[in-house]
Every structure is written in structure tokens, then in C-alpha cells.
Amino acid sequence: MQQLPVLKLQEIADELAASGQRVKVLWQEPGSLAFVARGREYRSEFHINDSDEVTYMIRGTMNLHYRTPEGKEEIAVIPEGSTNWMPPGVPHSPRFPPDAFALIVERQRHAGEVDKFHWYCQSCGNFLHEETFVVSDYRVDPVSKAYARFFEDEDARTCKKCGTVMPNALAQAKKTT
């Protein structure tokens, strides 16, 4: 019989904090994916995927921004020690500081399944840009890759409706770390 792992979430959070890494994949199996994420203070996109998601705040508080079917932005506050379930297809943006840690459990992606990342203008709310990513291995950190492509492209960060240019949050985050 296979040994069943027992994982100490506080120790994993400490390991991420010490290493500076943002994500540690705990398992990645056909029916289930779990990872611990360290906060990304610069997140602004809305992630859309076809899996249920369960979030458990190990340490700190998350402001989980999400968009309703009508396109309205709402926020679910998830305090330390609390959990949240989100149905598939809900555009969501987990925002929490780098000293906060969350356990995320969702379904492993099916072959060829596409995750989407959407950005909206911070001034007028107009849709700015979409990045897509096939997540065959979550250890490659698709969120960081989508961010890099978006923030390196000033045209993608420029609102076609009002002309506002979203600041390069990655460059700003590197200056403060």
C-alpha cells in the first residue's frame, strides 16, 4: 500500500517565506491538485479556470476579488484559519500580502485545458487584456508567466477606452523586495 503523506502547512509556509518562492506544489494528480501559495501583493488579474477551488488561509487574510455573472467586482474576505469554496468559471483574483499563505485545492487540468487571466482598467473598468496558459504542470507557476507577459507589454496595459496605462506592478514589486 502507498504511504499517505501528512503535510505540516505552517512548516511549508515557513519554507516558502525563507526561500522567497511563491508556490509549493504539494501534489498534482489526475483528480486533484494542491499547493501552498505565498501572497502576491501585486496581483490585479482575474483568473478563470474550469475547476472548483477550495482556499484555506494558513496565515494572514486574503481579499478574494471576484466578478459576478453581471461583471460586478465583489470581495470575499477570508481570514486566517478560514476556508472558501469557489465554483468553476468564476473570474477571481486572490490578493494577499507576501507574509500570508494559502492552501489551494482544485482539480488537475485536463489535457489541453486553458486557463485565462483577465485584466481590467483600474480607472474605468474596461477590459484590458487576456493571457491564456495551458497548465500541464502547476510547478511552472503559470500566474508568474502570465504576469510577466502582461506587464512587459505596455500596449496590453493601456486602456483603449480612457488611455490609462496600468503601472508595471512587477517592476514596482522588485524595487520593494
PyMOL commands that set and color helices and strands:
alter all, ss='L'
color gray80, all
select helices_A, chain A and resi 9-19+138-140+142-151+169-176
alter helices_A, ss='H'
color red, helices_A
select strands_A, chain A and resi 23-29+32-38+46-48+53-59+62-67+73-78+83-86+92-95+101-106+114-120+127-134
alter strands_A, ss='S'
color yellow, strands_A
deselect
rebuild
show_as cartoon
